[in-house]
Amino acid sequence: MVLALILATIATVGVFLYSRGVKEDALAGGDVQEVIVSKVDIPANSDLNQFIADEQFALQQVPADSVVQDAITDISQLEDRRNGDFIVAGEQIPLSRVAGGEIPGGQLGIPEGHQAITVELDAPAAIAGALAGGDNVTIYASFTDIEITLLQPDLAQAIRTAQTQQTLGSTQGQVEIPKFDATVVLVPEVEVLRVIRESQQTSSVPGEDTTTPEETIGGKVSVTLAFLPEEAQQFVFALDQGTVYLSLLPPDQAGVDLDTLTVAQIIFPEKQK
């Protein structure tokens, strides 16, 4: 048995040396090709963008006759993709390992039919940054000095009426266009795609630990949200013309649409029923 083990070891070493010799001969002869290999083992269904960012792929020269079919030869072939099978460090990567593994929605994972918009808000308007990708929020918007005439269904007629009233008011001093403030549920439920918090270090007394999350999170919070096209349009308008707040929804809880709220509903709630 000892003799058999020795012979097996010698055979294994011989095969290894032969294979290395063939590879070195091929490399020396110039009949080689560059392929992309991974520096680390990559579990199946991994986001390859992260491994690219961490520089975990490298070019490697191999004998031309040893290149696997459709081997990956450029890092761009791995961008925005996932691997369908486990990738072993140092092995060639055939295109079939990543073909069909495109990341839905690109790097941000934007849901189908949606588009991403990033907004920078003060911390209180963005739940003090207590958000993460995958959360859902309700978006509220407040507007001031809304002309009530513009809420009529026929916008063109409303504008003409408003212009007539303004003319009468300026000449006779009797007509004034009523205005009011309002808060609306702009979008009941929106998915958060990405959050970037602005760290804000508070002043501290030497020797005291003042690095609690409540004290370090402040300033501005950048939130990337996924909107349907019409929601995106409304959101941009609200950002330009009003004030926007985010409200975090508990996991698996749907957002609720509400009627427009004005000061009348708050001061005289019983008259609104």
trRosetta pair geometry for C-beta under 8 A, 3 or more apart (Angstrom, degrees):
i j d omega theta_ij theta_ji phi_ij phi_ji
1 4 5.6 -52 -148 35 34 112
1 5 6.4 35 153 -20 65 104
2 5 5.7 -54 -151 35 32 112
2 6 6.5 33 151 -20 65 105
3 6 5.7 -54 -150 35 32 112
3 7 6.4 31 153 -18 66 106
4 7 5.7 -55 -147 37 32 110
4 8 6.3 33 154 -20 65 106
5 8 5.7 -54 -147 35 30 111
5 9 6.4 32 154 -20 64 105
6 9 5.8 -55 -151 35 31 111
6 10 6.4 30 152 -19 65 106
7 10 5.7 -53 -148 36 33 112
7 11 6.3 34 153 -21 65 105
8 11 5.7 -54 -149 34 32 112
8 12 6.4 33 153 -20 65 104
9 12 5.8 -54 -150 34 31 111
9 13 6.4 29 154 -16 65 106
10 13 5.8 -56 -149 39 31 110
10 14 6.2 34 152 -23 65 108
11 14 5.5 -54 -148 35 31 114
11 15 6.5 31 155 -19 65 102
12 15 5.9 -53 -151 34 31 108
12 16 6.4 30 152 -18 64 107
13 16 5.6 -56 -149 37 33 112
13 17 6.2 29 155 -17 67 107
14 17 5.9 -56 -145 39 30 108
14 18 6.2 31 155 -21 65 108
15 18 5.7 -55 -146 36 30 112
15 19 6.2 28 156 -18 66 106
16 19 5.9 -55 -147 37 28 108
16 20 6.3 24 156 -15 64 108
17 20 5.8 -55 -145 40 30 109
17 21 6.1 34 154 -23 64 107
18 21 5.6 -56 -150 35 29 113
18 22 6.4 30 153 -20 65 103
19 22 5.8 -51 -150 33 32 111
19 23 6.4 30 153 -17 64 106
20 23 5.6 -54 -148 38 34 111
20 24 6.1 32 154 -18 68 107
21 24 5.7 -54 -144 38 31 109
21 25 6.2 34 155 -21 65 105
22 25 5.7 -54 -149 35 30 112
22 26 6.4 29 153 -19 64 105
22 63 7.3 -39 137 -44 88 159
23 26 5.7 -55 -151 35 31 110
23 27 6.3 28 154 -16 66 106
23 62 7.5 -56 -142 -149 106 62
23 63 5.8 -126 -127 -29 63 114
23 66 7.5 -12 -105 -12 90 160
24 27 5.7 -53 -144 40 33 110
24 28 6.0 32 155 -19 66 108
25 28 5.7 -56 -144 39 28 110
25 29 6.1 24 156 -17 64 111
26 29 5.8 -62 -147 40 28 108
26 31 5.3 -83 -163 72 81 94
26 32 6.2 118 138 -75 94 83
26 63 3.5 4 135 -107 163 111
26 64 7.3 -157 -175 15 122 71
26 65 7.4 -126 -124 30 142 96
26 66 7.7 128 90 -3 175 116
27 30 7.8 51 176 -64 30 23
27 32 5.4 43 -111 -67 61 137
27 61 6.2 92 -119 125 107 124
27 63 7.0 -91 -49 -73 66 76
31 63 6.4 27 105 -152 89 76
31 64 4.9 -89 162 11 81 118
31 65 7.5 17 140 -12 121 91
32 61 4.7 24 163 -176 137 103
32 62 6.4 153 -156 77 88 25
32 63 5.9 -67 -106 -104 69 33
32 64 6.0 -152 -119 -41 14 78
33 61 7.3 153 75 -148 25 62
33 62 6.3 -31 63 64 75 76
33 63 7.8 21 19 133 81 18
33 64 4.8 96 -20 -103 106 71
33 67 5.1 -15 65 -63 138 140
33 73 7.5 -61 162 -115 104 122
34 59 4.8 0 -173 -173 116 110
34 60 6.9 146 -150 70 65 30
34 61 5.6 -39 -91 -90 68 63
34 62 7.9 127 -111 17 23 73
34 73 6.4 98 97 -153 76 91
35 59 7.3 145 72 -151 25 62
35 60 6.0 -33 65 63 75 83
35 62 5.9 -16 16 17 117 120
35 67 6.2 163 -57 -128 133 98
35 71 4.6 -37 -130 146 128 132
35 72 6.6 94 -170 76 84 58
35 73 5.6 -68 -117 -98 55 68
35 92 5.1 -7 136 -125 152 99
35 93 7.7 168 163 32 108 71
36 57 5.4 5 -172 180 105 118
36 58 7.4 151 -149 78 61 28
36 59 6.4 -44 -94 -96 57 54
36 60 7.6 110 -134 17 13 84
36 71 7.7 169 37 157 72 88
36 72 4.4 -56 48 111 117 103
36 73 6.3 179 -12 -117 90 14
36 74 7.0 -91 -40 22 127 8
36 75 6.1 148 -110 -78 141 60
36 77 7.5 -175 18 53 150 113
36 78 7.1 -135 130 -28 159 129
36 92 8.0 98 70 -144 51 60
36 93 6.1 -43 90 35 93 116
37 57 7.1 162 83 -154 33 70
37 58 6.1 -27 64 65 80 78
37 59 8.0 100 19 -145 79 12
37 60 4.7 3 8 5 124 133
37 89 7.6 73 159 -177 100 46
37 90 5.5 19 171 -146 136 24
37 91 6.4 156 -138 66 102 25
37 92 6.3 -61 -88 -87 91 41
37 93 6.9 162 -110 -15 44 95
38 41 7.4 114 114 -92 132 15
38 42 5.6 -103 -149 -19 166 116
38 51 7.0 -25 -132 173 109 142
38 56 6.0 12 -157 140 82 93
38 57 5.7 -46 -102 -100 56 71
38 87 5.3 89 4 133 149 123
38 88 7.7 158 60 98 116 27
38 89 5.5 -100 101 -115 90 53
38 90 7.3 -67 69 -16 64 30
38 91 7.5 -4 35 47 92 69
38 93 7.0 82 -23 -54 96 126
39 56 5.0 -127 42 -165 103 63
39 57 6.9 -142 -8 -84 87 20
39 58 5.9 72 -58 -6 100 112
39 89 6.0 -4 151 -144 23 104
39 90 7.8 57 -121 -57 30 64
40 51 7.6 -143 54 -137 110 114
40 56 5.3 -50 20 -162 107 121
40 89 5.2 -33 -142 -90 11 115
41 86 7.2 -8 -173 -177 95 98
41 87 6.9 163 -158 89 47 62
41 88 5.9 -16 -112 -129 84 44
41 89 5.2 -66 -53 -28 59 93
42 46 5.1 -118 179 35 96 151
42 48 7.5 33 -166 -102 151 81
42 51 6.2 -18 -107 -80 126 157
42 56 7.8 128 -74 126 110 136
42 83 6.0 83 118 27 124 153
42 86 7.1 163 83 -161 60 52
42 87 4.1 8 50 53 107 108
43 46 5.4 115 69 -53 74 113
43 86 6.3 -34 -139 -113 36 82
44 83 6.1 -117 -134 103 49 91
44 84 6.5 -12 -153 151 100 27
44 85 5.5 -40 -104 -147 108 19
44 86 5.1 -58 -47 -59 87 60
45 82 5.3 13 -149 171 45 128
45 83 6.9 -102 -44 71 20 63
45 84 7.3 39 -66 -121 65 31
45 101 7.9 -149 -113 -145 53 117
46 50 7.4 -100 166 50 97 113
46 51 6.9 59 132 -28 128 122
46 82 6.2 163 68 -147 34 80
46 83 5.8 6 41 31 85 102
47 50 5.0 71 94 -2 100 106
47 51 7.9 165 99 -4 58 85
47 82 6.2 -39 -91 -93 41 88
47 103 6.4 49 -126 -95 89 135
48 51 5.3 -54 -155 40 54 111
48 52 6.1 59 146 -24 76 100
48 78 4.7 -114 145 170 144 99
48 79 7.3 -127 98 -97 109 20
48 81 5.3 -3 31 76 130 76
48 82 6.4 -177 -13 -102 91 31
48 83 6.3 101 -62 -31 113 91
48 98 6.9 -5 -26 -121 154 131
49 52 5.5 -54 -149 35 33 114
49 53 6.3 34 153 -20 66 105
49 79 6.5 61 -94 -147 83 59
49 80 6.4 44 -64 -72 115 39
49 103 7.4 -38 -15 -19 121 154
49 107 5.9 141 -135 -113 175 98
50 53 5.6 -51 -147 36 32 112
50 54 6.3 21 155 -9 65 109
51 54 5.7 -59 -143 46 32 105
51 56 4.2 -78 -169 55 85 126
51 57 6.5 82 135 -33 103 94
51 78 7.9 -69 77 151 110 137
52 55 7.5 30 177 -76 34 33
52 56 7.4 -84 -67 40 21 81
52 57 6.3 -16 -103 13 63 121
52 75 6.3 120 -129 -178 112 113
52 78 6.2 163 -67 101 119 117
52 79 6.6 13 -38 -93 171 72
57 75 5.9 144 95 -113 140 101
57 78 6.8 160 -63 36 165 164
60 90 7.8 82 -65 -149 169 61
62 66 5.1 -109 158 83 110 113
62 67 6.0 138 90 -76 119 73
62 92 7.0 -55 -3 -70 164 121
63 66 4.4 74 68 7 93 111
63 67 7.7 -140 94 -29 51 75
64 67 6.0 -32 -160 -6 39 114
67 71 5.1 -110 -175 5 92 144
67 92 6.9 159 -148 -131 56 159
68 71 4.8 113 62 -70 79 102
68 92 4.7 162 14 100 116 138
68 94 5.2 -87 121 -72 126 100
69 94 6.3 29 79 -127 66 120
70 94 5.2 65 84 -161 90 84
70 95 4.1 -77 152 16 115 111
70 96 6.6 89 86 -22 137 83
71 92 4.8 -46 -131 179 120 120
71 93 6.7 101 -157 66 69 48
71 94 5.9 -58 -93 -96 49 54
71 95 7.5 -155 -110 -27 3 77
72 77 4.9 -164 -140 85 95 136
72 78 6.4 50 -157 -53 148 98
72 92 7.6 169 36 -178 77 72
72 93 4.4 -12 17 83 123 102
72 94 7.3 169 -20 -136 79 7
72 95 6.2 137 -68 -76 75 65
72 98 7.4 47 -74 20 131 131
73 77 7.4 70 45 0 53 143
74 77 5.3 105 72 -12 79 100
75 78 5.9 -59 -169 33 52 109
75 79 7.2 68 139 -43 73 93
76 79 5.5 -32 -154 0 48 121
77 81 7.9 -21 146 7 52 150
77 95 6.8 -78 176 -112 132 92
77 98 7.2 121 143 77 86 142
78 81 5.7 -118 -167 49 43 119
78 93 7.7 29 -84 112 116 154
78 98 6.2 -105 -118 -122 65 172
80 102 6.1 11 131 -150 94 77
80 103 5.2 -118 -174 29 65 106
80 106 5.8 -43 -133 -136 123 60
80 107 6.5 -85 -102 -55 87 74
81 98 4.5 57 148 -177 141 113
81 101 4.8 74 -174 96 88 95
81 102 5.6 -49 -104 -97 72 43
81 103 6.4 -138 -93 -23 16 83
82 98 7.1 168 84 -138 30 79
82 101 4.1 -127 67 175 68 109
82 102 7.7 -32 15 57 80 4
82 103 6.0 110 -29 -76 95 78
83 86 7.7 101 124 -99 127 11
83 87 5.5 -69 -164 -29 165 115
83 93 7.9 -81 -116 -150 121 121
83 97 5.3 -10 -149 155 91 97
83 98 5.4 -48 -100 -86 61 80
83 101 6.1 71 -79 174 13 173
84 96 7.8 -66 41 144 133 65
84 97 5.9 -156 41 -168 87 46
84 98 7.0 -169 -4 -89 84 27
84 99 8.0 -36 -12 56 129 57
84 100 7.0 29 -60 78 131 101
84 101 5.4 -137 -47 -69 82 124
85 97 5.5 -90 42 -135 97 88
87 91 6.8 -156 -171 63 70 109
87 93 6.0 2 -132 -104 123 108
87 97 6.6 86 -82 176 101 148
88 91 4.5 60 71 -3 94 128
93 97 5.4 -95 -170 46 83 145
93 98 7.2 34 162 -16 117 113
94 97 5.4 117 68 -14 70 96
95 98 6.5 -79 -164 51 45 87
95 99 5.3 55 146 -45 83 109
96 99 5.4 -42 -121 24 35 118
97 101 7.8 -29 132 -4 50 145
98 101 4.8 -96 -162 45 53 126
103 106 6.3 66 92 -149 105 10
103 107 6.9 68 92 -81 147 34
103 109 6.9 -79 162 -84 105 73
104 109 6.5 48 90 -140 78 67
104 112 7.3 -56 -174 -51 111 90
105 108 6.1 -92 144 83 104 70
105 109 4.3 67 84 -167 132 25
105 110 3.7 179 -156 45 106 54
105 111 6.3 -2 -86 -47 136 19
105 112 7.4 -109 -70 -56 92 53
106 109 7.3 -125 69 -46 52 27
106 110 6.3 15 39 13 97 101
108 116 5.4 3 117 -70 163 158
108 193 4.8 26 -180 174 105 136
108 194 6.4 -84 -132 -25 97 118
108 224 6.6 -100 -143 134 133 144
109 133 7.9 88 51 -179 129 126
109 193 6.6 177 65 -141 86 99
110 114 5.4 -149 175 86 92 99
110 115 6.8 18 -167 -121 142 24
110 116 5.2 -105 -97 -41 120 103
110 193 6.8 -10 -87 -105 66 145
110 226 5.6 163 -142 -118 72 112
111 114 4.5 54 69 13 86 131
111 191 6.6 97 -16 34 125 150
111 226 5.4 90 19 168 98 149
113 228 6.6 -8 137 -118 96 81
114 191 7.9 9 -168 42 172 115
114 226 4.3 37 151 177 147 96
114 227 6.0 146 -159 73 92 27
114 228 5.9 -65 -106 -77 73 44
115 226 7.4 151 71 -151 23 60
115 227 6.0 -33 63 65 74 81
115 229 6.4 63 7 -86 122 65
115 232 5.6 -11 69 -63 112 156
116 193 5.8 -46 -122 24 118 161
116 224 5.4 10 -173 179 112 104
116 225 7.0 153 -149 76 62 35
116 226 5.8 -33 -92 -94 69 62
116 227 7.8 139 -105 18 20 77
117 224 7.1 171 86 -150 30 61
117 225 5.8 -23 63 60 80 87
117 227 6.0 3 9 7 114 124
117 232 5.6 149 -32 -136 134 99
117 235 6.3 149 74 100 158 140
117 236 7.2 -125 -141 -65 154 90
118 194 7.8 -30 -103 71 106 106
118 222 5.8 12 -178 -179 110 98
118 223 6.9 167 -149 85 63 36
118 224 4.4 -30 -91 -93 84 78
118 225 7.7 152 -93 13 34 68
119 222 7.4 173 86 -148 34 56
119 223 5.8 -18 60 61 81 86
119 225 7.0 -4 10 6 105 114
119 235 7.7 -112 -55 164 137 116
119 239 6.5 -140 -124 -102 122 135
119 244 7.1 -46 170 88 157 149
120 220 5.2 5 -177 -177 103 122
120 221 7.2 161 -152 79 57 36
120 222 4.9 -25 -96 -95 78 76
120 223 8.0 154 -93 16 31 66
121 125 4.3 -116 174 89 122 113
121 126 4.2 137 79 -41 124 112
121 220 7.0 146 75 -154 30 71
121 221 5.6 -25 65 62 81 88
121 223 6.7 -11 15 11 111 113
121 244 6.9 -102 -102 89 124 99
121 246 7.0 168 41 -2 170 110
122 125 5.1 78 62 14 80 106
122 126 7.2 170 84 6 37 95
122 219 7.8 -116 -140 158 61 27
122 220 6.6 -59 -101 -104 39 58
122 221 7.7 31 136 17 13 87
123 126 6.1 -82 -144 53 30 93
123 128 4.7 39 168 -122 102 51
123 129 5.8 -41 -134 -22 93 93
123 217 6.6 138 -135 142 136 84
123 218 5.2 -79 -27 -144 158 42
123 219 6.3 78 -37 56 112 31
123 220 7.2 -123 -46 -98 73 12
123 221 5.5 102 -101 -22 58 111
124 128 6.6 18 -91 -66 40 75
125 243 7.8 -120 -117 173 138 92
125 244 6.7 87 177 98 129 64
125 245 4.8 -114 -148 -114 82 67
125 246 6.5 87 153 16 65 79
126 129 6.2 46 109 -66 107 46
126 131 6.7 -74 167 -8 91 134
126 221 4.0 -145 86 72 150 136
126 223 5.7 -173 -140 -30 128 132
126 246 5.3 40 -119 36 52 127
127 130 4.7 -94 136 50 105 90
127 131 5.8 110 65 -47 125 95
127 137 7.7 -135 -18 -113 131 124
127 246 6.1 -76 -17 96 96 104
127 247 7.5 118 -65 -130 108 26
127 248 4.9 53 -90 -30 158 117
128 214 7.7 -7 169 -130 147 65
128 217 5.8 88 163 117 88 121
128 218 7.6 -25 -151 -93 84 51
128 221 7.7 138 173 -45 16 144
129 195 6.8 133 -157 170 72 125
129 197 4.2 65 -150 -111 140 116
129 217 4.6 -137 53 -172 137 125
129 221 4.5 -162 -85 -102 82 130
130 217 7.8 95 -55 135 70 165
130 248 6.8 -58 95 -48 98 159
131 135 5.3 -126 -155 46 79 152
131 137 7.3 -21 -118 -57 127 127
131 192 5.4 -143 176 -147 118 167
131 195 4.6 160 93 -86 101 151
131 221 7.5 104 28 172 120 138
131 223 6.3 14 86 -113 159 116
131 246 7.6 -6 -72 125 142 147
131 248 6.6 -152 -92 -96 86 116
132 135 5.5 108 58 -24 62 111
132 192 6.9 113 88 102 28 134
132 195 6.1 -92 -104 20 30 132
133 192 5.9 -139 -116 115 35 87
133 193 5.7 4 -129 174 95 27
133 194 5.5 6 -80 -85 109 43
133 195 6.7 -146 -45 1 66 87
134 191 7.3 -28 -136 -163 22 98
134 192 6.8 -32 40 71 26 88
135 191 7.6 144 84 -155 41 54
135 192 4.4 9 63 30 87 129
135 248 6.3 -37 176 -142 131 96
135 249 7.5 151 176 52 82 77
136 189 5.3 -4 -179 -162 122 90
136 190 6.7 149 -156 70 69 35
136 191 5.7 -39 -98 -96 75 54
136 192 7.0 -147 -81 -2 23 85
136 248 7.9 111 83 -159 49 54
136 249 4.5 -33 93 51 95 125
136 253 7.9 -164 73 70 127 67
136 255 6.9 -130 149 -42 117 103
137 189 7.7 144 75 -144 30 44
137 190 5.6 -31 65 62 79 89
137 192 6.1 70 -8 -50 109 104
137 225 7.5 -79 49 -113 117 121
137 246 4.5 -9 177 -168 145 101
137 247 6.0 141 -166 66 82 43
137 248 5.6 -44 -104 -97 86 44
137 249 6.2 -170 -102 -3 27 88
137 255 8.0 42 128 -85 25 126
138 185 6.4 -45 -179 -146 112 101
138 187 7.2 -170 -155 93 52 62
138 188 5.7 -30 -123 -163 97 38
138 189 6.4 -30 -87 -78 70 47
138 190 7.6 132 -106 14 22 86
138 246 7.4 140 72 -161 46 52
138 247 4.4 -19 59 61 96 106
138 249 6.2 100 -24 -55 88 104
138 255 4.5 148 -88 -135 98 118
138 256 7.4 -21 -102 40 146 61
139 185 7.5 106 78 -170 55 57
139 186 4.5 -57 108 64 102 109
139 187 4.5 33 40 45 114 90
139 190 5.8 26 -23 4 113 135
139 225 7.9 57 -64 -155 132 166
139 235 6.8 -18 150 -109 163 102
139 238 7.9 124 151 84 118 161
139 244 6.4 -18 -168 -162 99 102
139 245 7.5 152 -157 79 51 47
139 246 6.1 -26 -101 -103 66 64
139 247 7.8 -164 -74 20 22 80
140 183 6.1 9 180 -179 109 103
140 184 7.1 164 -155 83 64 40
140 185 6.1 -45 -101 -106 69 48
140 186 6.4 147 -135 1 14 92
140 244 7.2 148 82 -156 53 51
140 245 4.6 -13 62 61 103 97
140 246 7.9 -169 22 -80 78 17
140 247 6.4 57 -13 -17 109 113
141 183 7.1 171 89 -151 39 60
141 184 5.6 -15 62 59 87 87
141 186 4.3 69 -6 -54 114 123
141 238 3.9 -75 -126 -150 146 134
141 242 4.9 81 178 98 96 142
141 243 6.9 152 -156 76 57 46
141 244 5.4 -19 -100 -99 79 70
141 245 7.8 -175 -77 22 34 70
142 181 7.0 14 -178 177 96 100
142 182 7.1 -176 -147 97 60 40
142 183 4.4 -24 -97 -98 84 84
142 184 7.9 162 -87 16 38 63
142 242 5.5 177 82 -179 44 113
142 243 4.7 -13 56 57 98 100
142 245 7.7 38 -9 -3 101 107
143 146 5.4 67 117 -58 119 112
143 181 6.8 -176 94 -152 53 60
143 182 5.6 -2 55 59 92 82
143 183 7.8 171 18 -84 63 38
143 184 7.7 9 3 3 105 105
143 238 7.7 -99 -66 -131 98 76
143 241 6.3 7 -120 128 105 99
143 242 4.2 -68 -84 -95 69 124
143 243 8.0 -173 -71 20 37 71
144 181 4.8 -13 -115 -109 63 98
144 242 7.4 148 2 -121 70 80
145 179 4.7 -2 -153 172 57 139
145 180 7.9 137 -115 53 19 14
145 181 7.1 11 -26 -78 39 73
146 150 7.1 -119 179 58 81 115
146 151 7.4 58 152 -49 118 109
146 179 6.1 150 66 -159 37 76
146 180 5.7 -37 56 65 93 64
146 181 7.0 132 7 -104 96 25
146 182 5.9 -20 9 10 147 112
147 150 4.7 77 82 -1 97 108
147 162 6.2 45 162 -122 145 138
147 177 5.4 -9 -142 152 105 126
147 178 7.6 120 -151 82 55 49
147 179 5.6 -40 -88 -98 49 84
148 151 5.7 -47 -166 18 49 116
148 177 7.4 -176 37 174 81 79
148 178 4.8 -2 12 86 129 99
148 179 6.9 -153 -19 -97 82 30
148 180 6.4 53 -65 9 100 105
149 152 6.2 -24 -178 -8 52 112
149 158 4.8 156 152 -169 83 94
149 159 7.9 143 124 -74 114 28
149 161 5.7 -152 -162 91 133 112
149 162 4.6 165 89 -72 151 101
149 165 7.4 -171 -61 20 156 147
149 177 6.0 -67 -6 -149 122 108
149 178 8.0 127 -30 49 80 76
150 155 6.9 30 -156 -135 70 82
150 158 5.4 133 -106 138 38 137
150 159 7.3 49 -103 -73 84 69
150 162 7.0 8 -56 -51 80 148
151 158 7.6 168 42 -134 32 155
152 155 7.1 164 81 -84 80 38
152 157 6.8 -85 111 84 138 98
152 158 4.1 169 48 -79 117 120
152 161 7.8 48 15 35 156 142
154 157 3.9 25 117 25 120 117
154 158 6.2 155 92 -22 65 86
155 158 5.4 -56 -146 35 33 115
155 159 6.4 34 157 -21 67 102
156 159 5.9 -53 -153 32 30 110
156 160 6.6 27 151 -15 63 105
157 160 5.7 -54 -149 37 35 111
157 161 6.2 36 152 -20 67 106
158 161 5.7 -54 -147 37 31 111
158 162 6.2 32 154 -21 65 106
159 162 5.6 -53 -147 36 31 112
159 163 6.4 31 154 -19 64 105
160 163 5.8 -54 -149 35 31 111
160 164 6.4 32 152 -19 64 106
161 164 5.7 -56 -150 36 32 112
161 165 6.3 30 153 -18 66 108
162 165 5.7 -56 -147 38 31 111
162 166 6.3 34 154 -21 65 105
162 177 5.8 43 -142 -109 88 141
163 166 5.7 -51 -147 34 31 113
163 167 6.5 33 153 -20 63 104
164 167 5.7 -55 -152 34 32 111
164 168 6.4 28 152 -15 66 106
165 168 5.7 -53 -145 40 33 110
165 169 6.0 35 155 -23 65 108
165 175 4.7 -128 -161 143 82 132
165 176 7.8 74 160 -178 111 1
165 177 5.5 115 108 -70 135 89
166 169 5.6 -55 -145 36 28 114
166 170 6.4 26 158 -19 63 106
166 175 8.0 -107 -64 102 18 109
166 177 6.6 -17 -69 -27 80 122
167 170 6.1 -58 -149 35 28 106
167 171 6.4 8 159 -4 64 112
168 171 6.2 -70 -144 45 28 98
168 172 5.5 -24 178 26 71 117
168 174 6.8 -60 148 60 100 92
168 175 4.5 38 99 27 114 136
169 172 6.9 -69 -114 56 18 78
169 173 6.7 59 -171 -106 54 21
169 174 6.8 -131 -111 56 56 47
169 175 4.3 -106 -70 75 85 76
169 176 5.7 109 -124 -79 137 50
169 177 7.5 -91 -29 -18 154 76
170 173 7.9 20 -158 -65 10 55
172 175 7.0 53 69 4 111 88
180 262 5.3 11 153 -147 133 127
180 263 7.0 -140 -163 21 103 99
180 264 7.8 -28 -148 -15 146 104
181 262 6.7 138 81 -141 56 75
181 263 6.4 61 59 -28 98 104
182 260 5.2 -2 -172 179 127 108
182 261 6.4 145 -159 76 69 48
182 262 5.0 -38 -98 -85 82 80
183 260 7.4 155 76 -162 41 62
183 261 4.7 -19 61 64 91 106
184 258 7.9 -176 -158 79 49 86
184 260 5.0 -26 -94 -111 92 80
184 261 7.4 -177 -76 22 42 74
185 188 5.7 35 159 -81 127 69
185 255 7.7 157 -172 162 128 112
185 256 7.4 -106 -119 100 164 58
185 257 5.3 -174 86 -139 143 52
185 258 4.8 113 -19 34 126 85
186 231 7.8 108 145 -154 88 83
186 234 5.9 172 -170 134 99 118
186 235 6.5 108 150 -91 137 67
186 238 5.5 -29 -110 -55 147 163
186 244 7.3 -32 3 -125 154 95
187 190 5.1 56 114 -48 133 111
187 227 7.1 -98 -99 -122 164 96
187 231 4.9 62 -97 -150 130 120
187 234 7.2 144 -53 84 96 127
187 235 6.9 -18 -18 -70 128 105
187 255 7.6 31 133 120 61 165
188 254 7.4 20 142 160 119 81
188 255 3.3 154 156 116 79 117
188 256 6.0 -168 -146 60 116 13
188 257 4.7 -69 -68 -63 128 72
189 249 6.7 0 -119 -25 89 160
189 254 6.0 -62 -65 -163 148 63
189 255 3.3 -167 -58 7 84 122
190 225 5.0 18 152 -170 127 119
190 226 6.5 171 -173 63 80 62
190 227 6.4 -14 -132 -85 118 71
190 231 7.2 175 -94 158 113 145
190 255 7.9 33 -5 -34 58 156
191 225 7.0 143 80 -157 48 65
191 226 4.5 -5 65 40 101 118
192 195 6.4 8 174 -50 125 102
192 223 6.2 -64 -134 -166 102 104
192 224 7.3 99 -167 75 61 58
192 225 6.2 -43 -106 -101 50 70
192 226 8.0 -136 -67 5 6 87
193 224 4.4 -64 67 106 105 103
193 225 6.6 174 6 -103 94 15
193 226 5.5 106 -47 -42 113 96
194 223 7.6 165 87 -156 55 41
194 224 4.1 23 49 36 92 123
195 221 6.7 -16 -164 -177 95 101
195 222 7.1 149 -159 84 44 60
195 223 5.5 -4 -108 -108 77 71
195 224 7.5 -135 -64 22 40 76
196 221 7.3 159 81 -164 52 54
196 222 4.2 -3 57 59 102 110
197 217 5.7 -45 -174 -134 137 95
197 221 5.6 -15 -111 -116 64 84
197 222 8.0 -141 -65 30 25 72
198 218 7.2 -69 91 87 90 48
198 219 3.9 -83 97 91 126 127
198 220 4.6 57 0 57 142 73
198 221 6.7 -123 10 -74 86 45
198 222 7.8 91 -37 -10 92 88
199 216 5.5 -19 -154 170 88 93
199 217 7.0 -54 -116 -95 54 46
199 218 8.0 49 -170 38 26 71
199 219 7.8 14 76 27 14 130
200 216 6.4 159 61 -170 55 39
200 217 7.1 45 30 165 92 9
200 218 3.7 -63 39 59 143 106
200 219 4.6 154 -59 -21 126 108
201 211 8.0 -24 -131 -108 85 82
201 216 6.4 4 -94 -123 51 81
202 210 5.7 -100 77 140 110 126
202 215 4.6 -75 4 -180 134 105
202 216 7.3 -106 -4 -78 89 50
203 210 8.0 -7 97 93 35 161
204 208 5.8 -156 -177 77 97 96
204 210 4.2 -164 -106 27 110 133
205 208 4.5 45 68 17 92 127
205 210 7.7 105 24 -32 68 129
210 215 5.6 -98 163 126 83 167
211 215 6.8 -131 -135 74 18 118
211 216 6.0 29 -159 -52 64 127
212 215 5.0 81 60 11 80 104
212 216 7.1 -176 84 -5 37 93
213 216 6.1 -71 -139 44 31 99
213 217 5.8 11 174 -7 73 115
214 217 6.9 -59 -130 41 19 97
215 218 7.9 -34 176 -28 30 119
223 246 6.8 3 60 -49 173 161
225 235 7.6 -154 82 -147 137 165
227 231 4.1 -147 -165 94 102 107
227 232 3.9 143 98 -63 139 80
227 235 6.0 -113 -95 0 156 142
228 231 4.5 85 55 9 80 110
228 232 7.0 -146 88 -12 37 86
229 232 5.6 -54 -149 31 31 114
229 233 6.7 32 154 -20 64 102
230 233 5.6 -48 -151 31 37 114
230 234 6.6 35 151 -15 65 104
231 234 5.7 -56 -150 39 34 110
231 235 6.1 37 152 -24 67 107
232 235 5.6 -54 -145 35 30 114
232 236 6.4 31 157 -18 65 104
233 236 6.1 -54 -150 34 28 108
233 237 6.6 28 152 -17 62 107
234 237 5.7 -57 -151 37 32 113
234 238 6.2 32 153 -20 67 107
235 238 5.7 -55 -147 36 31 111
235 239 6.5 34 153 -22 64 103
235 244 7.5 56 -156 -113 77 146
236 239 5.7 -51 -150 32 32 113
236 240 6.6 23 155 -12 64 108
237 240 6.0 -64 -152 41 31 106
237 241 5.8 -13 167 14 70 119
238 241 6.4 -72 -125 55 24 86
238 242 4.9 -47 -161 51 67 112
238 244 5.5 96 129 -76 114 105
239 242 7.7 -31 -55 58 9 68
239 244 5.9 -26 -88 -18 67 135
249 253 5.0 -151 175 80 100 99
249 254 7.6 -47 -164 169 148 6
249 255 5.9 -91 -78 -74 143 77
250 253 4.4 57 65 5 87 132
258 261 7.1 3 128 -38 121 103
261 265 5.4 -105 -147 58 70 142
261 266 7.3 64 179 -44 104 95
262 265 5.7 109 55 3 63 96
262 266 7.8 -130 105 2 42 90
263 266 5.6 -60 -155 39 44 111
263 267 5.9 26 156 -9 79 112
264 267 6.2 -62 -135 46 29 98
264 268 5.7 -35 -174 45 69 102
264 271 7.5 -82 171 80 98 116
264 272 6.8 129 126 -72 96 114
265 268 7.5 -67 -108 67 14 62
265 269 6.0 47 -180 -102 56 68
265 272 5.1 32 -113 -57 75 165
266 269 7.0 3 -135 -59 14 91
268 271 4.1 -8 151 25 115 120
268 272 6.7 128 107 -28 80 89
269 272 5.8 -61 -158 27 40 113
269 273 7.6 46 152 -33 67 95
270 273 6.3 -42 -162 9 41 113
